[in-house]
Amino acid sequence: MAAGPDAADPARSSATTGLAEDLAVAAVVQRRTVRVLSAGQILGGIAFGATISLGAILAGEVSGEESLSGLAAAAVTLGTAFTAVPLAALARRRGRRLSLAAGMAIALVGVAGVITAVGAASFPLLLVAFLLVGAGQAANLQSRFAAADLATDATRGRDLSIVVWATTIGAVLGPNLTGPGEAIGDLLGLPSLTGPYVFTLIGQSLAIALYLLALRPDPLLTAQQLVIRRATAGGSAIVPRSDRPGPARYAIFAISAAHGVMVSVMAMTPVHLLHQGATLTVIGFTISLHIAGMYAAAPVFGLLADRIGRIPTILLGQAILAAALVTASFGQDSTLWVTVGLILLGLGWSASTVAGSALLTEASSEARRTRRQGLSDFLMSLVGAGGAILAGVVLGWIGYGGLALVVALGVIATSALAPLAAPRRRASVSG
């Protein structure tokens, strides 16, 4: 009986078998990872929603200057920027489990600081506290990359978007806890408007415990181990081996620009609606719908990114962002149209972020991936912080409608640079 090719080459047979076993292990760990990260995003979303809906109002009241209200969102996003790279470095050395838990722990200290600062009427302390809160957002952002550590090229957008989608539950619930939170705050004797942060404290504490106890085995450490083992087995279905700096840089730009556009408009919406006579309940509901737009449709954009491509999905996001800005600008006197604009703003952000994150991950070699992911989160947060700071000035200068049109420059730049992101694809088609 003739021997098969594998029998003639035992080394090749062993390598093939080992690769198959590695892929099977990765698939099992990936399913568990997505479930754990999704649960963590629900808990982290509660904290994010409450912080965003009340931050601008608290900053305005404590400082006594409405023009400084945008500094709350700016401080959170700066805190996210400052902790993004260190948390990414910690993840590379010790894994996602410790990195995500550390970000949430820092944010937990920040939330306690917010309550203390409002009680002491200290604006500097309030800003420092919001800086620390930003670490929690950095952890939430890193979760989407953690979902891609063991994903295949064919499912990276989908897996990443499922974790982004899970944020919907907590993020929509968070702003709507304002009323119950105030009641609890009154019972506990907390300063005005800080009661909802009780839910933030609980959510972040549970998220820390979840990551430390349930995110095992660690997805990033597992991926790193599998890369080393596959180096001699041939092929790689999980981690791309080639590095494409051009598409990676475009992905970082697209993610950062979309975030800057979103934060600039969203941060000033509570102040604008308050001027229009809206109640805190209405403001909280509006922000919750916006956050739902950010996360609820993420799986749709993830599937689109896998099927029609990362760059086409990013461009779809730019079209939605443009529609959002036009709606918010020309409908600025109507709470309904402002709400519609914010929903579209969230959807555009979602498409750009999901597709951009998938593109960044697959365009980066394993050696550069984690560092680029940290850099991406740093830059998007820095741009968001700058946008939030300038948004308050622009709001006072040309109003909410003018602000919406000014930030459209980010949409225009992202769309114009798209052709530069895939030179190899054009060459392969022409050839």
C-alpha positions in Angstrom: 0.0 0.0 0.0 1.4 3.4 -1.0 2.1 5.7 1.8 0.3 9.1 1.8 2.2 12.4 1.6 2.0 13.0 5.3 3.4 9.6 6.1 6.4 10.4 3.8 6.9 13.6 5.7 6.3 13.0 9.4 7.5 16.5 10.3 5.0 18.2 8.0 2.2 15.9 9.3 3.1 16.8 12.9 3.2 20.6 12.1 -0.2 20.4 10.3 -1.8 18.5 13.2 -0.3 21.0 15.6 -1.7 23.9 13.6 -5.2 22.4 13.5 -5.0 21.9 17.3 -3.9 25.5 17.8 -6.8 26.8 15.7 -9.3 24.7 17.7 -7.9 26.0 21.0 -8.0 29.6 19.7 -11.7 29.2 18.6 -12.7 27.9 22.0 -10.8 30.7 23.8 -12.2 33.3 21.4 -15.8 32.4 22.1 -15.3 32.6 25.8 -13.4 35.9 25.4 -16.2 37.5 23.4 -18.7 36.5 26.1 -16.6 37.9 29.0 -15.7 41.1 27.2 -19.4 41.7 26.3 -20.4 41.3 29.9 -17.6 43.7 30.9 -18.8 46.3 28.3 -22.3 46.2 29.8 -20.9 47.1 33.2 -18.4 49.6 31.8 -21.2 51.2 29.7 -23.2 52.2 32.7 -20.2 54.2 34.0 -19.6 55.8 30.6 -23.2 56.8 30.1 -23.6 58.4 33.5 -20.4 60.3 33.2 -21.2 61.8 29.8 -24.7 62.8 30.6 -23.8 64.7 33.8 -20.2 65.8 33.3 -20.8 69.0 31.4 -23.5 70.1 33.8 -21.4 69.4 36.8 -18.4 71.3 35.4 -20.6 74.3 34.6 -22.1 74.4 38.1 -18.9 73.8 40.0 -16.8 76.3 38.0 -19.6 78.8 37.7 -18.7 79.4 34.1 -20.8 77.8 31.4 -17.9 78.2 28.9 -15.9 75.7 30.9 -18.6 73.0 30.8 -16.8 71.3 27.9 -13.8 70.7 30.1 -15.5 67.7 31.7 -15.6 65.7 28.5 -12.2 67.1 27.7 -10.8 65.8 31.0 -12.3 62.4 30.5 -10.9 62.1 27.0 -7.5 63.4 28.0 -7.5 60.8 30.8 -8.3 58.2 28.2 -5.5 59.4 26.0 -2.9 59.5 28.9 -3.7 55.9 30.0 -4.2 54.3 26.5 -0.6 53.7 25.8 0.4 52.5 29.3 -2.6 50.2 29.4 -1.6 48.8 25.9 2.0 48.3 27.1 0.7 46.5 30.2 -1.5 44.3 28.0 1.5 43.3 25.9 3.5 42.4 28.9 0.9 40.9 31.3 -2.2 40.4 29.1 -5.6 42.0 28.6 -6.9 40.7 31.9 -4.7 42.8 34.1 -4.8 45.8 31.7 -8.6 46.0 31.6 -8.9 45.6 35.4 -6.3 48.2 36.0 -8.1 50.8 33.8 -11.4 50.2 35.6 -9.7 50.4 39.0 -8.2 53.8 38.2 -11.6 55.0 37.0 -13.1 53.8 40.3 -10.9 56.2 42.2 -11.9 58.9 39.7 -15.6 58.5 40.3 -15.1 58.8 44.1 -13.1 61.9 43.3 -15.9 63.4 41.3 -18.3 63.0 44.2 -15.8 64.5 46.6 -15.0 67.4 44.3 -18.7 68.4 43.8 -19.1 68.3 47.6 -16.1 70.5 48.1 -17.0 72.8 45.2 -13.5 72.3 43.8 -13.2 72.7 40.1 -9.5 71.7 39.8 -10.2 68.5 41.8 -13.2 67.8 39.6 -11.0 67.9 36.5 -8.4 65.7 38.0 -11.2 63.2 39.0 -12.5 63.2 35.4 -9.0 62.6 34.2 -8.9 59.4 36.2 -12.4 58.4 35.0 -11.0 58.4 31.5 -9.0 55.3 32.3 -12.2 53.4 32.4 -13.0 54.6 28.9 -9.5 53.5 27.8 -10.3 50.0 29.1 -13.6 50.0 27.3 -11.9 51.0 24.1 -9.2 48.4 24.5 -11.9 45.7 24.9 -12.7 45.9 21.2 -9.1 45.1 20.3 -9.1 42.3 22.9 -12.0 40.8 20.9 -9.8 40.8 17.8 -6.7 39.1 19.4 -7.8 35.6 18.4 -10.2 36.4 15.7 -9.7 35.3 12.1 -9.6 37.6 9.1 -13.1 36.5 8.1 -14.7 37.2 11.5 -12.6 40.0 12.9 -15.2 42.7 12.2 -18.0 40.6 13.5 -16.3 39.6 16.8 -15.1 43.1 17.4 -18.5 44.6 16.8 -20.3 42.2 19.1 -18.2 43.5 22.0 -18.9 47.1 20.9 -22.6 46.3 20.7 -22.7 44.9 24.3 -21.9 48.5 25.5 -25.4 49.5 24.3 -27.1 47.9 27.3 -25.1 49.7 30.0 -24.5 52.9 28.0 -28.2 53.4 27.3 -29.2 52.4 30.9 -26.6 54.8 32.5 -28.0 58.2 31.5 -31.5 57.0 32.4 -30.4 56.2 35.9 -30.3 60.0 36.6 -33.7 60.1 38.4 -33.2 56.9 40.5 -29.6 57.9 41.2 -30.6 61.3 42.5 -33.1 59.6 44.9 -30.4 57.3 46.1 -28.0 60.2 46.4 -30.5 62.1 48.6 -30.8 59.0 50.9 -27.0 58.8 51.2 -26.5 62.5 51.6 -24.5 62.9 48.5 -24.0 66.3 46.7 -26.5 67.3 44.2 -26.3 65.5 40.8 -23.8 62.9 42.0 -26.3 60.2 43.1 -26.1 58.5 39.6 -22.4 57.9 40.2 -23.4 55.3 42.8 -24.4 53.0 39.9 -21.0 53.8 38.3 -19.1 52.7 41.3 -21.1 49.4 41.4 -20.7 48.8 37.7 -16.9 49.4 37.7 -16.4 47.2 40.8 -18.2 44.3 39.2 -16.3 44.8 35.9 -12.9 44.6 37.7 -13.9 41.3 39.4 -15.2 40.0 36.1 -12.0 40.7 34.2 -9.7 39.3 36.9 -11.7 36.1 37.5 -13.3 35.2 34.2 -10.9 36.4 31.4 -8.9 33.2 31.5 -7.0 32.2 29.5 -5.9 35.7 28.5 -6.7 36.2 24.7 -3.6 38.3 24.0 -1.1 36.1 25.8 -2.7 33.1 24.1 -2.4 34.8 20.7 1.3 35.5 21.3 1.9 31.9 22.3 0.2 30.6 19.2 2.2 32.9 16.9 5.4 31.5 18.3 4.2 28.0 17.8 2.9 28.6 14.3 6.2 30.2 13.2 7.5 26.8 12.4 4.2 25.2 11.3 3.6 27.4 8.3 0.6 29.6 7.6 -1.4 31.8 10.0 -5.2 32.0 10.0 -5.4 34.1 13.1 -2.7 36.8 13.1 -1.7 38.4 9.8 2.1 38.3 9.3 2.5 41.2 6.9 2.7 44.8 8.0 0.9 47.5 5.9 1.8 50.9 7.4 -0.3 52.9 4.9 -3.7 51.3 5.7 -2.8 51.2 9.4 -2.1 55.0 9.4 -5.3 55.7 7.6 -7.3 53.5 10.1 -5.8 55.5 13.0 -6.7 58.8 11.2 -10.3 57.7 10.4 -10.9 56.5 14.0 -9.5 59.7 15.5 -11.3 62.0 13.2 -14.7 60.3 13.7 -14.2 60.4 17.5 -13.3 64.1 17.4 -16.4 64.9 15.3 -18.6 62.9 17.7 -17.2 64.2 21.0 -17.3 67.9 19.9 -21.0 67.8 19.1 -22.1 65.4 21.8 -20.3 67.2 24.6 -22.1 70.4 23.9 -25.6 68.9 23.4 -26.6 68.8 27.1 -25.7 72.5 27.4 -27.5 73.4 24.2 -30.7 71.5 25.2 -30.6 73.0 28.7 -30.7 76.4 27.0 -33.7 75.2 25.0 -35.5 74.5 28.3 -35.1 70.7 28.2 -35.3 68.9 31.6 -32.5 66.6 32.9 -34.7 63.6 32.1 -35.1 64.7 28.5 -31.3 65.4 28.2 -30.5 62.0 29.7 -32.9 60.3 27.2 -31.4 62.1 24.3 -27.9 61.1 25.3 -28.9 57.5 25.8 -30.3 57.4 22.2 -27.1 58.8 20.9 -25.1 56.2 22.8 -27.5 53.5 21.4 -26.6 54.8 18.0 -22.9 54.4 18.8 -23.2 50.8 19.9 -26.5 49.1 18.9 -25.8 48.8 15.2 -22.2 47.8 15.6 -22.8 44.2 14.5 -24.3 45.4 11.3 -21.2 47.5 10.5 -19.0 44.6 11.6 -20.6 42.3 9.1 -20.4 45.0 6.4 -16.7 45.5 7.2 -16.1 41.7 6.8 -18.1 41.5 3.5 -17.7 44.7 1.6 -14.4 45.8 3.1 -13.0 48.0 5.8 -12.5 51.2 3.8 -16.0 51.1 2.1 -17.5 50.8 5.6 -15.4 53.7 6.9 -16.7 55.8 4.0 -20.3 54.8 4.8 -19.6 56.1 8.3 -18.5 59.4 6.9 -21.7 59.8 4.9 -23.7 59.1 8.0 -21.7 61.6 10.0 -22.3 64.2 7.3 -26.0 63.6 7.5 -25.9 63.9 11.3 -24.1 67.3 11.2 -26.5 68.7 8.7 -29.5 67.6 10.7 -28.1 68.9 14.0 -27.2 72.2 12.4 -30.4 73.0 10.6 -32.6 71.5 13.3 -30.8 73.1 16.2 -34.0 74.7 17.5 -35.9 71.4 17.7 -35.2 68.9 20.5 -36.5 66.2 18.1 -34.1 67.0 15.3 -31.2 67.4 17.6 -32.0 64.0 18.9 -32.1 62.6 15.3 -28.8 64.2 14.6 -27.2 62.7 17.7 -28.5 59.2 16.7 -27.0 59.6 13.3 -23.8 60.9 14.9 -23.5 57.7 16.9 -24.2 55.5 13.9 -21.5 57.2 11.8 -19.0 56.9 14.7 -19.8 53.2 15.0 -19.2 52.4 11.3 -16.0 54.3 11.3 -14.7 52.9 14.6 -15.6 49.3 14.0 -14.2 49.2 10.4 -11.2 51.3 11.3 -10.3 49.1 14.3 -10.6 45.9 12.2 -8.4 47.5 9.5 -5.8 48.6 12.0 -5.6 45.2 13.6 -5.2 43.3 10.3 -2.9 45.8 8.7 -0.4 45.6 11.6 2.1 42.8 12.2 2.0 41.0 15.6 5.1 42.9 16.7 3.5 46.3 16.0 -0.2 45.6 16.6 -0.5 46.3 20.4 1.6 49.5 20.2 -0.4 50.8 17.3 -3.7 50.0 19.1 -2.5 52.0 22.1 -1.4 54.9 19.8 -4.8 54.8 18.1 -6.7 55.1 21.4 -4.3 57.8 22.5 -4.8 59.9 19.4 -8.5 59.5 19.2 -8.9 60.5 22.8 -6.5 63.5 22.4 -8.5 64.6 19.3 -11.7 64.2 21.3 -10.3 66.2 24.2 -9.2 69.0 21.9 -12.6 68.9 20.2 -14.5 69.1 23.5 -12.4 72.1 24.7 -12.8 74.0 21.4 -16.5 73.1 21.2 -17.3 75.2 24.2 -15.6 78.2 22.6 -17.2 77.6 19.2 -20.6 77.2 20.8 -20.4 80.5 22.5 -19.1 82.1 19.2 -21.4 80.8 16.5 -23.8 78.6 18.3 -24.7 74.9 18.1 -25.5 74.9 14.4 -22.3 76.5 13.5 -20.4 74.0 15.7 -21.9 71.1 13.8 -20.8 72.6 10.4 -17.2 73.4 11.6 -16.5 69.8 12.7 -17.5 68.6 9.3 -13.9 69.3 8.3 -13.0 65.9 9.9 -15.5 64.1 7.7 -14.1 65.8 4.6 -10.5 64.9 5.4 -11.2 61.3 6.1 -13.1 60.9 2.9 -10.4 62.6 0.8 -7.6 60.4 2.2 -9.4 57.1 1.6 -7.8 56.4 -1.8 -4.4 56.5 -0.2 -5.1 53.6 2.1 -5.1 50.7 -0.4 -2.4 51.1 -3.0 -1.8 47.4 -3.2 -5.4 46.6 -3.9 -5.3 49.0 -6.9 -2.1 47.5 -8.2 -3.5 43.9 -7.9 -6.6 44.9 -9.8 -4.7 46.6 -12.6 -2.4 43.7 -12.8 
